Amino acid sequence: MAELTKEELNQLFPAECHFKVICRDLTDVHKNLNKALAKVGLTDIAFQPGTRSSKGKYISFEVSIQVETHDQMLQIDQSSRSVDGVKMRL
């Protein structure tokens, strides 16, 4: 399957995107995830805590965002992945 061109990707937006991150349960990880959103200009949106792992080592956070462009989606992804403690971004 061929990769989409930038123009084809941008035709998919705006779109509602759901982001979920799995993090080590560190102090301030929730605050730092929200700061990552603010870095890309999303100050009125916040990650919501999800579930904790059975041993309490990991916690998930979720957010749904109206994303305007493919580039904005990549910025959100990159910013959230850069937070200390993030293990996986879905």
PyMOL Python script that loads the backbone (N, CA, C, O; Angstrom):
from pymol import cmd

cmd.read_pdbstr("""\
ATOM      1  N   MET A   1       0.842  -1.173   0.000  1.00  0.00           N
ATOM      2  CA  MET A   1       0.000   0.000   0.000  1.00  0.00           C
ATOM      3  C   MET A   1       0.891   1.241   0.000  1.00  0.00           C
ATOM      4  O   MET A   1       1.834   1.339   0.784  1.00  0.00           O
ATOM      5  N   ALA A   2       0.586   2.167  -0.872  1.00  0.00           N
ATOM      6  CA  ALA A   2       1.378   3.393  -0.994  1.00  0.00           C
ATOM      7  C   ALA A   2       1.061   4.364   0.143  1.00  0.00           C
ATOM      8  O   ALA A   2      -0.065   4.432   0.637  1.00  0.00           O
ATOM      9  N   GLU A   3       2.092   5.111   0.538  1.00  0.00           N
ATOM     10  CA  GLU A   3       1.881   6.131   1.564  1.00  0.00           C
ATOM     11  C   GLU A   3       1.080   7.281   0.974  1.00  0.00           C
ATOM     12  O   GLU A   3       1.179   7.581  -0.216  1.00  0.00           O
ATOM     13  N   LEU A   4       0.283   7.920   1.827  1.00  0.00           N
ATOM     14  CA  LEU A   4      -0.496   9.070   1.388  1.00  0.00           C
ATOM     15  C   LEU A   4       0.407  10.282   1.221  1.00  0.00           C
ATOM     16  O   LEU A   4       1.392  10.439   1.944  1.00  0.00           O
ATOM     17  N   THR A   5       0.070  11.131   0.273  1.00  0.00           N
ATOM     18  CA  THR A   5       0.804  12.377   0.113  1.00  0.00           C
ATOM     19  C   THR A   5       0.365  13.335   1.203  1.00  0.00           C
ATOM     20  O   THR A   5      -0.645  13.105   1.868  1.00  0.00           O
ATOM     21  N   LYS A   6       1.121  14.412   1.389  1.00  0.00           N
ATOM     22  CA  LYS A   6       0.769  15.425   2.389  1.00  0.00           C
ATOM     23  C   LYS A   6      -0.620  15.994   2.098  1.00  0.00           C
ATOM     24  O   LYS A   6      -1.410  16.215   3.015  1.00  0.00           O
ATOM     25  N   GLU A   7      -0.910  16.228   0.833  1.00  0.00           N
ATOM     26  CA  GLU A   7      -2.229  16.756   0.451  1.00  0.00           C
ATOM     27  C   GLU A   7      -3.335  15.766   0.808  1.00  0.00           C
ATOM     28  O   GLU A   7      -4.380  16.161   1.326  1.00  0.00           O
ATOM     29  N   GLU A   8      -3.110  14.486   0.536  1.00  0.00           N
ATOM     30  CA  GLU A   8      -4.109  13.467   0.872  1.00  0.00           C
ATOM     31  C   GLU A   8      -4.292  13.355   2.381  1.00  0.00           C
ATOM     32  O   GLU A   8      -5.414  13.185   2.857  1.00  0.00           O
ATOM     33  N   LEU A   9      -3.211  13.448   3.129  1.00  0.00           N
ATOM     34  CA  LEU A   9      -3.305  13.415   4.591  1.00  0.00           C
ATOM     35  C   LEU A   9      -4.117  14.581   5.115  1.00  0.00           C
ATOM     36  O   LEU A   9      -4.970  14.409   5.986  1.00  0.00           O
ATOM     37  N   ASN A  10      -3.856  15.766   4.588  1.00  0.00           N
ATOM     38  CA  ASN A  10      -4.559  16.950   5.072  1.00  0.00           C
ATOM     39  C   ASN A  10      -6.033  16.943   4.696  1.00  0.00           C
ATOM     40  O   ASN A  10      -6.823  17.655   5.315  1.00  0.00           O
ATOM     41  N   GLN A  11      -6.422  16.161   3.702  1.00  0.00           N
ATOM     42  CA  GLN A  11      -7.841  16.051   3.349  1.00  0.00           C
ATOM     43  C   GLN A  11      -8.615  15.277   4.412  1.00  0.00           C
ATOM     44  O   GLN A  11      -9.844  15.340   4.458  1.00  0.00           O
ATOM     45  N   LEU A  12      -7.904  14.554   5.259  1.00  0.00           N
ATOM     46  CA  LEU A  12      -8.537  13.788   6.333  1.00  0.00           C
ATOM     47  C   LEU A  12      -8.889  14.666   7.536  1.00  0.00           C
ATOM     48  O   LEU A  12      -9.563  14.211   8.460  1.00  0.00           O
ATOM     49  N   PHE A  13      -8.444  15.898   7.526  1.00  0.00           N
ATOM     50  CA  PHE A  13      -8.631  16.814   8.661  1.00  0.00           C
ATOM     51  C   PHE A  13      -9.511  17.970   8.253  1.00  0.00           C
ATOM     52  O   PHE A  13      -9.592  18.302   7.070  1.00  0.00           O
ATOM     53  N   PRO A  14     -10.177  18.593   9.219  1.00  0.00           N
ATOM     54  CA  PRO A  14     -10.141  18.370  10.672  1.00  0.00           C
ATOM     55  C   PRO A  14     -10.799  17.037  11.033  1.00  0.00           C
ATOM     56  O   PRO A  14     -11.675  16.536  10.328  1.00  0.00           O
ATOM     57  N   ALA A  15     -10.349  16.492  12.146  1.00  0.00           N
ATOM     58  CA  ALA A  15     -10.858  15.205  12.641  1.00  0.00           C
ATOM     59  C   ALA A  15     -10.742  15.144  14.157  1.00  0.00           C
ATOM     60  O   ALA A  15      -9.852  15.744  14.759  1.00  0.00           O
ATOM     61  N   GLU A  16     -11.658  14.408  14.749  1.00  0.00           N
ATOM     62  CA  GLU A  16     -11.602  14.147  16.189  1.00  0.00           C
ATOM     63  C   GLU A  16     -10.602  13.013  16.399  1.00  0.00           C
ATOM     64  O   GLU A  16     -10.796  11.915  15.879  1.00  0.00           O
ATOM     65  N   CYS A  17      -9.542  13.265  17.150  1.00  0.00           N
ATOM     66  CA  CYS A  17      -8.509  12.261  17.406  1.00  0.00           C
ATOM     67  C   CYS A  17      -8.500  11.923  18.886  1.00  0.00           C
ATOM     68  O   CYS A  17      -8.615  12.797  19.745  1.00  0.00           O
ATOM     69  N   HIS A  18      -8.361  10.643  19.158  1.00  0.00           N
ATOM     70  CA  HIS A  18      -8.338  10.158  20.535  1.00  0.00           C
ATOM     71  C   HIS A  18      -6.911   9.705  20.836  1.00  0.00           C
ATOM     72  O   HIS A  18      -6.356   8.848  20.149  1.00  0.00           O
ATOM     73  N   PHE A  19      -6.339  10.290  21.863  1.00  0.00           N
ATOM     74  CA  PHE A  19      -4.979   9.965  22.270  1.00  0.00           C
ATOM     75  C   PHE A  19      -5.029   9.278  23.629  1.00  0.00           C
ATOM     76  O   PHE A  19      -5.748   9.706  24.531  1.00  0.00           O
ATOM     77  N   LYS A  20      -4.260   8.219  23.757  1.00  0.00           N
ATOM     78  CA  LYS A  20      -4.132   7.529  25.036  1.00  0.00           C
ATOM     79  C   LYS A  20      -2.655   7.297  25.269  1.00  0.00           C
ATOM     80  O   LYS A  20      -1.940   6.840  24.376  1.00  0.00           O
ATOM     81  N   VAL A  21      -2.201   7.609  26.462  1.00  0.00           N
ATOM     82  CA  VAL A  21      -0.809   7.363  26.810  1.00  0.00           C
ATOM     83  C   VAL A  21      -0.758   6.462  28.036  1.00  0.00           C
ATOM     84  O   VAL A  21      -1.578   6.562  28.949  1.00  0.00           O
ATOM     85  N   ILE A  22       0.226   5.587  28.022  1.00  0.00           N
ATOM     86  CA  ILE A  22       0.500   4.721  29.167  1.00  0.00           C
ATOM     87  C   ILE A  22       1.800   5.239  29.769  1.00  0.00           C
ATOM     88  O   ILE A  22       2.812   5.357  29.079  1.00  0.00           O
ATOM     89  N   CYS A  23       1.760   5.544  31.061  1.00  0.00           N
ATOM     90  CA  CYS A  23       2.909   6.157  31.734  1.00  0.00           C
ATOM     91  C   CYS A  23       3.265   5.384  32.996  1.00  0.00           C
ATOM     92  O   CYS A  23       2.435   4.702  33.596  1.00  0.00           O
ATOM     93  N   ARG A  24       4.540   5.518  33.376  1.00  0.00           N
ATOM     94  CA  ARG A  24       4.902   5.089  34.724  1.00  0.00           C
ATOM     95  C   ARG A  24       4.185   6.039  35.668  1.00  0.00           C
ATOM     96  O   ARG A  24       4.059   7.227  35.370  1.00  0.00           O
ATOM     97  N   ASP A  25       3.724   5.545  36.778  1.00  0.00           N
ATOM     98  CA  ASP A  25       2.975   6.370  37.730  1.00  0.00           C
ATOM     99  C   ASP A  25       3.943   7.232  38.539  1.00  0.00           C
ATOM    100  O   ASP A  25       4.268   6.924  39.686  1.00  0.00           O
ATOM    101  N   LEU A  26       4.395   8.318  37.910  1.00  0.00           N
ATOM    102  CA  LEU A  26       5.349   9.235  38.529  1.00  0.00           C
ATOM    103  C   LEU A  26       4.630  10.482  39.037  1.00  0.00           C
ATOM    104  O   LEU A  26       3.575  10.856  38.524  1.00  0.00           O
ATOM    105  N   THR A  27       5.205  11.110  40.035  1.00  0.00           N
ATOM    106  CA  THR A  27       4.691  12.386  40.521  1.00  0.00           C
ATOM    107  C   THR A  27       4.717  13.386  39.374  1.00  0.00           C
ATOM    108  O   THR A  27       5.715  13.483  38.661  1.00  0.00           O
ATOM    109  N   ASP A  28       3.649  14.119  39.191  1.00  0.00           N
ATOM    110  CA  ASP A  28       3.514  15.186  38.196  1.00  0.00           C
ATOM    111  C   ASP A  28       3.413  14.717  36.749  1.00  0.00           C
ATOM    112  O   ASP A  28       3.424  15.558  35.850  1.00  0.00           O
ATOM    113  N   VAL A  29       3.315  13.418  36.480  1.00  0.00           N
ATOM    114  CA  VAL A  29       3.219  12.986  35.086  1.00  0.00           C
ATOM    115  C   VAL A  29       1.956  13.561  34.437  1.00  0.00           C
ATOM    116  O   VAL A  29       1.990  13.947  33.268  1.00  0.00           O
ATOM    117  N   HIS A  30       0.845  13.623  35.174  1.00  0.00           N
ATOM    118  CA  HIS A  30      -0.404  14.178  34.641  1.00  0.00           C
ATOM    119  C   HIS A  30      -0.224  15.656  34.299  1.00  0.00           C
ATOM    120  O   HIS A  30      -0.629  16.109  33.229  1.00  0.00           O
ATOM    121  N   LYS A  31       0.381  16.389  35.207  1.00  0.00           N
ATOM    122  CA  LYS A  31       0.631  17.818  34.987  1.00  0.00           C
ATOM    123  C   LYS A  31       1.553  18.012  33.773  1.00  0.00           C
ATOM    124  O   LYS A  31       1.332  18.914  32.965  1.00  0.00           O
ATOM    125  N   ASN A  32       2.562  17.183  33.651  1.00  0.00           N
ATOM    126  CA  ASN A  32       3.503  17.310  32.537  1.00  0.00           C
ATOM    127  C   ASN A  32       2.863  16.958  31.197  1.00  0.00           C
ATOM    128  O   ASN A  32       3.211  17.547  30.174  1.00  0.00           O
ATOM    129  N   LEU A  33       1.936  16.008  31.190  1.00  0.00           N
ATOM    130  CA  LEU A  33       1.203  15.711  29.957  1.00  0.00           C
ATOM    131  C   LEU A  33       0.379  16.923  29.515  1.00  0.00           C
ATOM    132  O   LEU A  33       0.326  17.252  28.330  1.00  0.00           O
ATOM    133  N   ASN A  34      -0.253  17.571  30.469  1.00  0.00           N
ATOM    134  CA  ASN A  34      -1.059  18.750  30.136  1.00  0.00           C
ATOM    135  C   ASN A  34      -0.177  19.911  29.688  1.00  0.00           C
ATOM    136  O   ASN A  34      -0.579  20.699  28.832  1.00  0.00           O
ATOM    137  N   LYS A  35       1.011  20.023  30.255  1.00  0.00           N
ATOM    138  CA  LYS A  35       1.963  21.038  29.791  1.00  0.00           C
ATOM    139  C   LYS A  35       2.377  20.754  28.343  1.00  0.00           C
ATOM    140  O   LYS A  35       2.579  21.682  27.559  1.00  0.00           O
ATOM    141  N   ALA A  36       2.503  19.476  27.996  1.00  0.00           N
ATOM    142  CA  ALA A  36       2.856  19.105  26.625  1.00  0.00           C
ATOM    143  C   ALA A  36       1.779  19.566  25.645  1.00  0.00           C
ATOM    144  O   ALA A  36       2.090  19.995  24.534  1.00  0.00           O
ATOM    145  N   LEU A  37       0.518  19.479  26.055  1.00  0.00           N
ATOM    146  CA  LEU A  37      -0.565  19.988  25.211  1.00  0.00           C
ATOM    147  C   LEU A  37      -0.472  21.502  25.079  1.00  0.00           C
ATOM    148  O   LEU A  37      -0.670  22.051  23.995  1.00  0.00           O
ATOM    149  N   ALA A  38      -0.173  22.172  26.182  1.00  0.00           N
ATOM    150  CA  ALA A  38      -0.052  23.628  26.158  1.00  0.00           C
ATOM    151  C   ALA A  38       1.076  24.075  25.230  1.00  0.00           C
ATOM    152  O   ALA A  38       0.979  25.127  24.597  1.00  0.00           O
ATOM    153  N   LYS A  39       2.144  23.282  25.147  1.00  0.00           N
ATOM    154  CA  LYS A  39       3.271  23.605  24.269  1.00  0.00           C
ATOM    155  C   LYS A  39       2.849  23.713  22.808  1.00  0.00           C
ATOM    156  O   LYS A  39       3.441  24.470  22.038  1.00  0.00           O
ATOM    157  N   VAL A  40       1.829  22.959  22.433  1.00  0.00           N
ATOM    158  CA  VAL A  40       1.356  22.990  21.048  1.00  0.00           C
ATOM    159  C   VAL A  40       0.091  23.836  20.907  1.00  0.00           C
ATOM    160  O   VAL A  40      -0.630  23.733  19.914  1.00  0.00           O
ATOM    161  N   GLY A  41      -0.167  24.675  21.916  1.00  0.00           N
ATOM    162  CA  GLY A  41      -1.262  25.636  21.842  1.00  0.00           C
ATOM    163  C   GLY A  41      -2.609  25.136  22.300  1.00  0.00           C
ATOM    164  O   GLY A  41      -3.615  25.802  22.054  1.00  0.00           O
ATOM    165  N   LEU A  42      -2.675  23.994  22.955  1.00  0.00           N
ATOM    166  CA  LEU A  42      -3.944  23.440  23.422  1.00  0.00           C
ATOM    167  C   LEU A  42      -4.064  23.641  24.927  1.00  0.00           C
ATOM    168  O   LEU A  42      -3.804  22.729  25.711  1.00  0.00           O
ATOM    169  N   THR A  43      -4.461  24.846  25.315  1.00  0.00           N
ATOM    170  CA  THR A  43      -4.504  25.196  26.732  1.00  0.00           C
ATOM    171  C   THR A  43      -5.852  24.906  27.379  1.00  0.00           C
ATOM    172  O   THR A  43      -5.947  24.894  28.606  1.00  0.00           O
ATOM    173  N   ASP A  44      -6.885  24.674  26.596  1.00  0.00           N
ATOM    174  CA  ASP A  44      -8.220  24.455  27.161  1.00  0.00           C
ATOM    175  C   ASP A  44      -8.608  22.975  27.185  1.00  0.00           C
ATOM    176  O   ASP A  44      -9.777  22.638  27.374  1.00  0.00           O
ATOM    177  N   ILE A  45      -7.627  22.100  26.993  1.00  0.00           N
ATOM    178  CA  ILE A  45      -7.852  20.658  26.953  1.00  0.00           C
ATOM    179  C   ILE A  45      -6.893  20.002  27.940  1.00  0.00           C
ATOM    180  O   ILE A  45      -5.763  20.456  28.114  1.00  0.00           O
ATOM    181  N   ALA A  46      -7.355  18.923  28.590  1.00  0.00           N
ATOM    182  CA  ALA A  46      -6.492  18.229  29.550  1.00  0.00           C
ATOM    183  C   ALA A  46      -6.654  16.722  29.421  1.00  0.00           C
ATOM    184  O   ALA A  46      -7.748  16.224  29.156  1.00  0.00           O
ATOM    185  N   PHE A  47      -5.553  16.001  29.611  1.00  0.00           N
ATOM    186  CA  PHE A  47      -5.613  14.554  29.675  1.00  0.00           C
ATOM    187  C   PHE A  47      -6.416  14.155  30.909  1.00  0.00           C
ATOM    188  O   PHE A  47      -6.285  14.768  31.969  1.00  0.00           O
ATOM    189  N   GLN A  48      -7.235  13.141  30.769  1.00  0.00           N
ATOM    190  CA  GLN A  48      -8.022  12.622  31.880  1.00  0.00           C
ATOM    191  C   GLN A  48      -7.416  11.295  32.336  1.00  0.00           C
ATOM    192  O   GLN A  48      -7.070  10.452  31.507  1.00  0.00           O
ATOM    193  N   PRO A  49      -7.287  11.109  33.651  1.00  0.00           N
ATOM    194  CA  PRO A  49      -6.735   9.844  34.142  1.00  0.00           C
ATOM    195  C   PRO A  49      -7.634   8.674  33.750  1.00  0.00           C
ATOM    196  O   PRO A  49      -8.860   8.782  33.752  1.00  0.00           O
ATOM    197  N   GLY A  50      -6.998   7.562  33.415  1.00  0.00           N
ATOM    198  CA  GLY A  50      -7.723   6.346  33.061  1.00  0.00           C
ATOM    199  C   GLY A  50      -7.538   5.309  34.144  1.00  0.00           C
ATOM    200  O   GLY A  50      -7.855   5.546  35.309  1.00  0.00           O
ATOM    201  N   THR A  51      -7.028   4.168  33.756  1.00  0.00           N
ATOM    202  CA  THR A  51      -6.883   3.066  34.704  1.00  0.00           C
ATOM    203  C   THR A  51      -5.433   2.896  35.146  1.00  0.00           C
ATOM    204  O   THR A  51      -4.503   3.313  34.455  1.00  0.00           O
ATOM    205  N   ARG A  52      -5.265   2.286  36.294  1.00  0.00           N
ATOM    206  CA  ARG A  52      -3.944   1.940  36.817  1.00  0.00           C
ATOM    207  C   ARG A  52      -3.723   0.452  36.573  1.00  0.00           C
ATOM    208  O   ARG A  52      -4.666  -0.338  36.540  1.00  0.00           O
ATOM    209  N   SER A  53      -2.464   0.095  36.405  1.00  0.00           N
ATOM    210  CA  SER A  53      -2.126  -1.323  36.264  1.00  0.00           C
ATOM    211  C   SER A  53      -2.403  -2.031  37.584  1.00  0.00           C
ATOM    212  O   SER A  53      -2.510  -1.393  38.631  1.00  0.00           O
ATOM    213  N   SER A  54      -2.515  -3.343  37.524  1.00  0.00           N
ATOM    214  CA  SER A  54      -2.859  -4.109  38.729  1.00  0.00           C
ATOM    215  C   SER A  54      -1.833  -3.947  39.855  1.00  0.00           C
ATOM    216  O   SER A  54      -2.186  -4.016  41.032  1.00  0.00           O
ATOM    217  N   LYS A  55      -0.568  -3.731  39.493  1.00  0.00           N
ATOM    218  CA  LYS A  55       0.465  -3.538  40.516  1.00  0.00           C
ATOM    219  C   LYS A  55       0.719  -2.060  40.816  1.00  0.00           C
ATOM    220  O   LYS A  55       1.556  -1.736  41.659  1.00  0.00           O
ATOM    221  N   GLY A  56       0.001  -1.157  40.131  1.00  0.00           N
ATOM    222  CA  GLY A  56       0.127   0.267  40.402  1.00  0.00           C
ATOM    223  C   GLY A  56       1.358   0.931  39.818  1.00  0.00           C
ATOM    224  O   GLY A  56       1.670   2.071  40.162  1.00  0.00           O
ATOM    225  N   LYS A  57       2.055   0.238  38.943  1.00  0.00           N
ATOM    226  CA  LYS A  57       3.278   0.789  38.363  1.00  0.00           C
ATOM    227  C   LYS A  57       2.982   1.746  37.205  1.00  0.00           C
ATOM    228  O   LYS A  57       3.737   2.689  36.964  1.00  0.00           O
ATOM    229  N   TYR A  58       1.887   1.501  36.494  1.00  0.00           N
ATOM    230  CA  TYR A  58       1.531   2.299  35.321  1.00  0.00           C
ATOM    231  C   TYR A  58       0.131   2.874  35.449  1.00  0.00           C
ATOM    232  O   TYR A  58      -0.721   2.341  36.160  1.00  0.00           O
ATOM    233  N   ILE A  59      -0.083   3.972  34.742  1.00  0.00           N
ATOM    234  CA  ILE A  59      -1.395   4.607  34.690  1.00  0.00           C
ATOM    235  C   ILE A  59      -1.611   5.106  33.266  1.00  0.00           C
ATOM    236  O   ILE A  59      -0.668   5.510  32.586  1.00  0.00           O
ATOM    237  N   SER A  60      -2.854   5.071  32.832  1.00  0.00           N
ATOM    238  CA  SER A  60      -3.162   5.578  31.496  1.00  0.00           C
ATOM    239  C   SER A  60      -3.862   6.935  31.613  1.00  0.00           C
ATOM    240  O   SER A  60      -4.500   7.241  32.620  1.00  0.00           O
ATOM    241  N   PHE A  61      -3.725   7.728  30.563  1.00  0.00           N
ATOM    242  CA  PHE A  61      -4.396   9.022  30.457  1.00  0.00           C
ATOM    243  C   PHE A  61      -4.965   9.126  29.052  1.00  0.00           C
ATOM    244  O   PHE A  61      -4.368   8.633  28.095  1.00  0.00           O
ATOM    245  N   GLU A  62      -6.121   9.768  28.930  1.00  0.00           N
ATOM    246  CA  GLU A  62      -6.784   9.880  27.640  1.00  0.00           C
ATOM    247  C   GLU A  62      -7.249  11.301  27.385  1.00  0.00           C
ATOM    248  O   GLU A  62      -7.528  12.060  28.312  1.00  0.00           O
ATOM    249  N   VAL A  63      -7.325  11.645  26.100  1.00  0.00           N
ATOM    250  CA  VAL A  63      -7.864  12.932  25.700  1.00  0.00           C
ATOM    251  C   VAL A  63      -8.382  12.807  24.266  1.00  0.00           C
ATOM    252  O   VAL A  63      -7.793  12.101  23.447  1.00  0.00           O
ATOM    253  N   SER A  64      -9.474  13.490  23.973  1.00  0.00           N
ATOM    254  CA  SER A  64     -10.005  13.585  22.614  1.00  0.00           C
ATOM    255  C   SER A  64      -9.865  15.037  22.183  1.00  0.00           C
ATOM    256  O   SER A  64     -10.240  15.956  22.911  1.00  0.00           O
ATOM    257  N   ILE A  65      -9.319  15.228  20.986  1.00  0.00           N
ATOM    258  CA  ILE A  65      -9.002  16.574  20.514  1.00  0.00           C
ATOM    259  C   ILE A  65      -9.467  16.737  19.079  1.00  0.00           C
ATOM    260  O   ILE A  65      -9.270  15.844  18.254  1.00  0.00           O
ATOM    261  N   GLN A  66     -10.079  17.863  18.778  1.00  0.00           N
ATOM    262  CA  GLN A  66     -10.391  18.220  17.393  1.00  0.00           C
ATOM    263  C   GLN A  66      -9.086  18.718  16.772  1.00  0.00           C
ATOM    264  O   GLN A  66      -8.624  19.818  17.074  1.00  0.00           O
ATOM    265  N   VAL A  67      -8.505  17.902  15.906  1.00  0.00           N
ATOM    266  CA  VAL A  67      -7.218  18.210  15.292  1.00  0.00           C
ATOM    267  C   VAL A  67      -7.468  18.798  13.913  1.00  0.00           C
ATOM    268  O   VAL A  67      -8.220  18.243  13.113  1.00  0.00           O
ATOM    269  N   GLU A  68      -6.825  19.932  13.647  1.00  0.00           N
ATOM    270  CA  GLU A  68      -7.087  20.667  12.407  1.00  0.00           C
ATOM    271  C   GLU A  68      -6.253  20.193  11.220  1.00  0.00           C
ATOM    272  O   GLU A  68      -6.727  20.235  10.084  1.00  0.00           O
ATOM    273  N   THR A  69      -5.015  19.742  11.460  1.00  0.00           N
ATOM    274  CA  THR A  69      -4.141  19.331  10.362  1.00  0.00           C
ATOM    275  C   THR A  69      -3.317  18.119  10.772  1.00  0.00           C
ATOM    276  O   THR A  69      -3.191  17.806  11.956  1.00  0.00           O
ATOM    277  N   HIS A  70      -2.765  17.449   9.785  1.00  0.00           N
ATOM    278  CA  HIS A  70      -1.882  16.313  10.052  1.00  0.00           C
ATOM    279  C   HIS A  70      -0.646  16.774  10.826  1.00  0.00           C
ATOM    280  O   HIS A  70      -0.187  16.082  11.735  1.00  0.00           O
ATOM    281  N   ASP A  71      -0.112  17.938  10.468  1.00  0.00           N
ATOM    282  CA  ASP A  71       1.054  18.467  11.190  1.00  0.00           C
ATOM    283  C   ASP A  71       0.745  18.691  12.662  1.00  0.00           C
ATOM    284  O   ASP A  71       1.585  18.414  13.518  1.00  0.00           O
ATOM    285  N   GLN A  72      -0.458  19.194  12.970  1.00  0.00           N
ATOM    286  CA  GLN A  72      -0.837  19.401  14.361  1.00  0.00           C
ATOM    287  C   GLN A  72      -0.909  18.060  15.092  1.00  0.00           C
ATOM    288  O   GLN A  72      -0.498  17.966  16.248  1.00  0.00           O
ATOM    289  N   MET A  73      -1.426  17.028  14.433  1.00  0.00           N
ATOM    290  CA  MET A  73      -1.490  15.708  15.049  1.00  0.00           C
ATOM    291  C   MET A  73      -0.085  15.205  15.371  1.00  0.00           C
ATOM    292  O   MET A  73       0.142  14.638  16.440  1.00  0.00           O
ATOM    293  N   LEU A  74       0.856  15.409  14.455  1.00  0.00           N
ATOM    294  CA  LEU A  74       2.240  14.997  14.696  1.00  0.00           C
ATOM    295  C   LEU A  74       2.863  15.773  15.850  1.00  0.00           C
ATOM    296  O   LEU A  74       3.624  15.209  16.636  1.00  0.00           O
ATOM    297  N   GLN A  75       2.545  17.065  15.958  1.00  0.00           N
ATOM    298  CA  GLN A  75       3.071  17.877  17.061  1.00  0.00           C
ATOM    299  C   GLN A  75       2.541  17.375  18.407  1.00  0.00           C
ATOM    300  O   GLN A  75       3.293  17.278  19.376  1.00  0.00           O
ATOM    301  N   ILE A  76       1.255  17.060  18.462  1.00  0.00           N
ATOM    302  CA  ILE A  76       0.653  16.541  19.697  1.00  0.00           C
ATOM    303  C   ILE A  76       1.312  15.220  20.069  1.00  0.00           C
ATOM    304  O   ILE A  76       1.663  14.998  21.227  1.00  0.00           O
ATOM    305  N   ASP A  77       1.477  14.355  19.091  1.00  0.00           N
ATOM    306  CA  ASP A  77       2.099  13.054  19.319  1.00  0.00           C
ATOM    307  C   ASP A  77       3.521  13.222  19.844  1.00  0.00           C
ATOM    308  O   ASP A  77       3.887  12.622  20.855  1.00  0.00           O
ATOM    309  N   GLN A  78       4.312  14.025  19.167  1.00  0.00           N
ATOM    310  CA  GLN A  78       5.712  14.224  19.548  1.00  0.00           C
ATOM    311  C   GLN A  78       5.825  14.862  20.932  1.00  0.00           C
ATOM    312  O   GLN A  78       6.669  14.463  21.734  1.00  0.00           O
ATOM    313  N   SER A  79       4.987  15.839  21.206  1.00  0.00           N
ATOM    314  CA  SER A  79       5.036  16.527  22.498  1.00  0.00           C
ATOM    315  C   SER A  79       4.662  15.579  23.640  1.00  0.00           C
ATOM    316  O   SER A  79       5.316  15.582  24.683  1.00  0.00           O
ATOM    317  N   SER A  80       3.621  14.773  23.452  1.00  0.00           N
ATOM    318  CA  SER A  80       3.207  13.851  24.526  1.00  0.00           C
ATOM    319  C   SER A  80       4.234  12.735  24.729  1.00  0.00           C
ATOM    320  O   SER A  80       4.437  12.291  25.859  1.00  0.00           O
ATOM    321  N   ARG A  81       4.880  12.278  23.662  1.00  0.00           N
ATOM    322  CA  ARG A  81       5.907  11.242  23.786  1.00  0.00           C
ATOM    323  C   ARG A  81       7.145  11.743  24.529  1.00  0.00           C
ATOM    324  O   ARG A  81       7.881  10.947  25.111  1.00  0.00           O
ATOM    325  N   SER A  82       7.378  13.044  24.512  1.00  0.00           N
ATOM    326  CA  SER A  82       8.582  13.593  25.135  1.00  0.00           C
ATOM    327  C   SER A  82       8.472  13.710  26.656  1.00  0.00           C
ATOM    328  O   SER A  82       9.469  14.000  27.318  1.00  0.00           O
ATOM    329  N   VAL A  83       7.296  13.494  27.216  1.00  0.00           N
ATOM    330  CA  VAL A  83       7.098  13.616  28.665  1.00  0.00           C
ATOM    331  C   VAL A  83       7.776  12.446  29.365  1.00  0.00           C
ATOM    332  O   VAL A  83       7.607  11.287  28.984  1.00  0.00           O
ATOM    333  N   ASP A  84       8.552  12.778  30.406  1.00  0.00           N
ATOM    334  CA  ASP A  84       9.246  11.750  31.193  1.00  0.00           C
ATOM    335  C   ASP A  84       8.224  10.790  31.802  1.00  0.00           C
ATOM    336  O   ASP A  84       7.262  11.214  32.443  1.00  0.00           O
ATOM    337  N   GLY A  85       8.444   9.509  31.594  1.00  0.00           N
ATOM    338  CA  GLY A  85       7.570   8.489  32.145  1.00  0.00           C
ATOM    339  C   GLY A  85       6.616   7.891  31.128  1.00  0.00           C
ATOM    340  O   GLY A  85       6.030   6.840  31.388  1.00  0.00           O
ATOM    341  N   VAL A  86       6.442   8.531  29.974  1.00  0.00           N
ATOM    342  CA  VAL A  86       5.550   7.989  28.949  1.00  0.00           C
ATOM    343  C   VAL A  86       6.202   6.756  28.343  1.00  0.00           C
ATOM    344  O   VAL A  86       7.335   6.811  27.864  1.00  0.00           O
ATOM    345  N   LYS A  87       5.484   5.658  28.369  1.00  0.00           N
ATOM    346  CA  LYS A  87       5.988   4.393  27.836  1.00  0.00           C
ATOM    347  C   LYS A  87       5.391   4.084  26.467  1.00  0.00           C
ATOM    348  O   LYS A  87       6.058   3.498  25.614  1.00  0.00           O
ATOM    349  N   MET A  88       4.136   4.477  26.257  1.00  0.00           N
ATOM    350  CA  MET A  88       3.458   4.145  25.022  1.00  0.00           C
ATOM    351  C   MET A  88       2.388   5.195  24.724  1.00  0.00           C
ATOM    352  O   MET A  88       1.729   5.700  25.634  1.00  0.00           O
ATOM    353  N   ARG A  89       2.225   5.513  23.457  1.00  0.00           N
ATOM    354  CA  ARG A  89       1.185   6.450  23.024  1.00  0.00           C
ATOM    355  C   ARG A  89       0.336   5.729  21.993  1.00  0.00           C
ATOM    356  O   ARG A  89       0.860   5.241  20.992  1.00  0.00           O
ATOM    357  N   LEU A  90      -0.948   5.656  22.221  1.00  0.00           N
ATOM    358  CA  LEU A  90      -1.873   4.996  21.289  1.00  0.00           C
ATOM    359  C   LEU A  90      -2.770   6.026  20.640  1.00  0.00           C
ATOM    360  O   LEU A  90      -3.622   5.676  19.823  1.00  0.00           O
TER     361      LEU A  90
END
""", "prot")
cmd.dss("prot")
cmd.show_as("cartoon", "prot")
cmd.util.cbc("prot")
cmd.orient("prot")
